[in-house]
Every structure is written in structure tokens, then in C-alpha cells.
Amino acid sequence: MMDEVDSMVRDLLLVVEPEQEVEFEKVDRSIRQLHAELKDLDVESVTRLALKNTPIGAKGDTFGLCTLLVTLTTAGGVLPILMDTARDWLARSAVAQRISVTINGDTLVLEKSTADERQALIEAYLRHHEVF
């Protein structure tokens, strides 16, 4: 039987900050790719968020375009895999400047840096949230 702590459902926000002067279509396509990669993981759901009364893609909709709500269970160690996926996506992305991950108000910001720097940040963040 699973321990109650081991099977908690958690939400986290992934916010992508696009590079300046990147076309909407390129950013949208890149966010769709990240969305698909996250859905392939063992997560409960991945949802693109939009501002109230603002359809995704409307002018000024940077938040809705670039924010994903990910719901996952704490069992199974999916958070480290999710972090690896976000890190790898950022490294490949031509449109993203940085990506932030927020759990319970605690935010980790990954920028285009060396793989070793990103990995060190992720490991420290995961230690802080080791229930995952």
C-alpha cells in the first residue's frame, strides 16, 4: 500500500520567457513541442494557461502563450524526469530565453547557460523538494 505522502498530487507551473523579437508562430510551435514532450511523461495533465477572457494567441497574451500547468503525483520520481525534459528543451530551443519552474511558491529559473550550470541548479532544487 502506498504511503499517503508518496501519492500526493502536485501542480507546478512552467513559464517560458521567449527571446525578444521572435515571431508568435515560432514561439507557439515551440511551446506546443514542450507541451507534447511533457504529456509523454508520467504526469496527470499538462494545460496551457490563458489570461481570463483572452484567447491563446491574442495580442499581448505572453503569459497564456508561455505558461503550462503540470499536474503530477509525487510517486514514481517523475519530477527529476520533468526537470530533465525542461532543461533539454531549453537547450534546443531557438525561441526561449529562460524557463522557470514553480512549486508551492518556490521558483527555479533556468537560463541559457552551460549544461553543468543548469544541472547543478536542478539538483539543488530537487534536493529542496525531495518528496518527489
C-alpha positions as CSV (number, residue, x, y, z in Angstrom):
1,M,0.0,0.0,0.0
2,M,1.3,3.4,-0.9
3,D,2.1,5.9,1.8
4,E,-0.2,8.9,1.6
5,V,2.8,11.3,1.3
6,D,4.1,9.2,-1.6
7,S,0.9,9.6,-3.7
8,M,0.2,13.3,-3.3
9,V,-0.9,15.2,-6.4
10,R,1.0,18.4,-7.0
11,D,0.8,21.3,-9.5
12,L,3.7,23.1,-10.9
13,L,4.0,26.0,-13.3
14,L,6.4,26.1,-16.2
15,V,6.8,29.6,-17.6
16,V,8.8,30.2,-20.8
17,E,10.2,33.6,-21.5
18,P,10.7,34.0,-25.2
19,E,13.6,35.7,-26.8
20,Q,12.9,39.3,-27.9
21,E,11.5,39.9,-31.4
22,V,10.6,36.2,-32.1
23,E,7.5,35.6,-34.2
24,F,4.4,34.5,-32.5
25,E,4.1,31.4,-34.7
26,K,7.6,30.2,-33.8
27,V,7.0,30.6,-30.1
28,D,3.7,28.9,-30.4
29,R,5.2,26.0,-32.2
30,S,8.0,25.6,-29.7
31,I,5.5,25.7,-26.7
32,R,3.4,23.1,-28.4
33,Q,6.5,20.9,-28.7
34,L,7.3,21.3,-25.0
35,H,3.7,20.6,-24.2
36,A,3.8,17.3,-26.2
37,E,7.1,16.3,-24.5
38,L,5.7,16.9,-21.1
39,K,2.5,15.0,-21.9
40,D,4.6,12.0,-22.9
41,L,5.9,11.8,-19.3
42,D,4.0,10.0,-16.5
43,V,2.1,13.2,-15.4
44,E,-1.6,13.6,-14.7
45,S,-2.1,16.5,-17.0
46,V,-0.5,19.4,-18.9
47,T,-2.5,22.5,-19.6
48,R,-1.7,25.7,-21.4
49,L,-2.9,28.6,-19.3
50,A,-4.6,31.7,-20.8
51,L,-5.4,35.0,-19.2
52,K,-9.1,35.4,-18.3
53,N,-11.2,36.4,-21.3
54,T,-8.1,36.3,-23.5
55,P,-7.9,33.6,-26.1
56,I,-4.5,31.9,-26.6
57,G,-2.6,33.7,-29.3
58,A,-4.3,37.1,-28.8
59,K,-2.0,40.1,-28.9
60,G,-0.4,40.7,-25.5
61,D,-1.0,37.1,-24.4
62,T,2.6,36.3,-23.5
63,F,1.5,34.7,-20.2
64,G,-1.0,32.3,-21.7
65,L,1.2,31.5,-24.6
66,C,4.2,30.6,-22.4
67,T,2.7,29.1,-19.3
68,L,2.0,25.4,-18.7
69,L,0.3,24.0,-15.6
70,V,1.6,20.5,-15.0
71,T,-0.2,18.2,-12.5
72,L,1.7,15.1,-11.3
73,T,1.8,12.7,-8.5
74,T,4.7,12.7,-6.2
75,A,5.1,8.9,-6.5
76,G,7.4,7.5,-9.2
77,G,10.1,10.1,-9.3
78,V,8.6,12.0,-12.3
79,L,9.9,15.4,-11.1
80,P,13.5,14.8,-12.0
81,I,12.5,13.5,-15.4
82,L,10.3,16.5,-15.9
83,M,13.2,18.8,-15.0
84,D,15.5,17.0,-17.4
85,T,12.9,17.4,-20.1
86,A,12.5,21.1,-19.5
87,R,16.3,21.6,-19.4
88,D,16.9,19.7,-22.6
89,W,14.0,21.6,-24.3
90,L,15.5,24.9,-23.3
91,A,18.9,23.9,-24.6
92,R,17.4,23.0,-28.0
93,S,15.0,26.0,-28.2
94,A,15.8,28.8,-30.6
95,V,12.9,30.9,-29.2
96,A,13.2,30.6,-25.4
97,Q,15.5,32.8,-23.3
98,R,14.7,31.2,-20.0
99,I,12.2,28.8,-18.3
100,S,11.0,28.9,-14.7
101,V,9.5,26.1,-12.7
102,T,7.4,26.9,-9.6
103,I,6.2,24.5,-7.0
104,N,4.4,25.8,-3.9
105,G,5.8,29.4,-4.5
106,D,9.4,28.2,-4.8
107,T,10.7,29.1,-8.3
108,L,13.8,27.8,-10.2
109,V,14.8,29.9,-13.2
110,L,16.9,28.1,-15.9
111,E,18.6,30.3,-18.4
112,K,20.6,29.5,-21.5
113,S,23.8,28.5,-19.7
114,T,26.1,25.6,-19.7
115,A,24.7,22.2,-19.2
116,D,26.7,21.8,-16.0
117,E,25.3,25.1,-14.6
118,R,21.7,24.1,-15.3
119,Q,22.3,20.6,-13.9
120,A,23.7,22.0,-10.6
121,L,20.7,24.3,-10.2
122,I,18.3,21.4,-10.9
123,E,19.9,19.1,-8.4
124,A,19.8,21.8,-5.7
125,Y,16.1,22.4,-6.5
126,L,15.3,18.7,-6.4
127,R,17.0,18.3,-3.1
128,H,14.8,21.1,-1.7
129,H,11.7,19.2,-3.0
130,E,12.9,15.7,-2.3
131,V,9.4,14.4,-1.5
132,F,9.3,13.9,-5.3
